[in-house]
Amino acid sequence: MSFTEALFALMPMQALAAALVLVTLIGWRGANAGGRWAQVGMVAVALGLALASPALSGHPTALHGLHSAGVAALSVGLSALWWALGLWLTPRPGRWAMAAAPLLLGIGHALLQGDQEGAQTLIDLILGAQLAWLGVALTLPSRNTLLQGLNSRRWRLLGLAAVLPLLAAMLCRAISTQLGEAAAWPQLLLGLAGQLALLLTLPMLLLAWRGQIEAELASLTHTDSLTGLTDGDAFVRRSVELISMARRYDEPLALVVLNLDDFETLQAERELDFAGHALALFASCVQAQMRLGDLAGRLADDCFGVLMARSLPEGPQALDQRLRAALAERAPAELGVKLSFSAGWARLRPGDRGLADMQRRAETALYEAQRAGRGQLRAEPGVAD
């Protein structure tokens, strides 16, 4: 057995070992969706490497069919890993192409049974395109959310170090095949690049999964468990950034404080679960009706706040109208009762030391709305409604 053949013979065992490590460390039931796709991807890669061994290529009938199934399984593995990256980072365009690639490769390779060079070129082109798209997924900016994973740069670099040499080696083999060269170095180069890719893929996937889990745990520590909104402490911390941005660029900033009307009566007359459902529904309406870039949080038991960036005086009024319409539609349908709320708002003033000063004035306006009969929005003194 030559050195190149030994390299390819070791690859299925390495991929299988990586898949077993992923299943052991991540688990199946407790894994997030990205972790499960990564496990599926490595299992498919291991199966594909075993069936697509160079020893099987070029042989007729049943062996060629096994080789076709192997290259299709390799393509399935790359597609699954791409899906995992999409769940850990940001979904990228091309999902239909990634889903169709294994089918096209398997059928195309089977049809090229008598044309070894054509079948090899087809493998290099389709798998190379999938590798290139994996590289793109690792380099494009990700969505601006905590759930993208903490410190993703580390495992992105590992992923690129695995993908790019393998892609270059595959392109070299494709070019060599088209030129009709019989040199052995392209196959050796591909074997070395494949070994490097398998060596780096396992730590990359583990770091990505760990980053995702850490990010989810971090988000839970800043999120109210009942409503899913930012909790009071995190709301105060994040308000510092919004207030600083508003002052730096001389932009208006408004704080709207909202309170469900007669919530104490609702708690006394109904079960606690029902009151919790009412709060969750109200929070869902707030989250659905606030603008992109605003910050919503649960400040107290039935008191919520929305910080509205770049908000003109008409902004709180528009939010109030949208929220009342949504609550009037959803509450009777989902809870069987009508819900209403009172609200007050205040704008950021030059002398404000922070959120507390704005909140004090907004709550004063809220109390005025409640004394005036509830179910309405009031502004702080000196600001037109």
Secondary structure, 3 states (H helix, E strand, C coil): CCHHHHHHHHHHHHHHHHHHHHHHHHCCCCCCHHHHHHHHHHHHHHHHHHHCCCCCCCCCHHHHHHHHHHHHHHHHHHHHHHHHHHHHCCCCCCHHHHHHHHHHHHHHHHHCCCCHHHHHHHHHHHHHHHHHHHHHHHHCCCCCCHHHCCCHHHHHHHHHHHHHHHHHHHHHHHHHHHHCCCCCHHHHHHHHHHHHHHHHHHHHHHHHHHHHHHHHHHHHHCECCCCCCECHHHHHHHHHHHHHHHHHCCCCEEEEEEEECCHHHHHHHCCHHHHHHHHHHHHHHHHHHCCCCCEEEECCCCEEEEEEECCCCHHHHHHHHHHHHHHHHHHHHHCCCCCCEEEEEEECCCCCCCHHHHHHHHHHHHHHHHHCCCCCEEECCCCCC
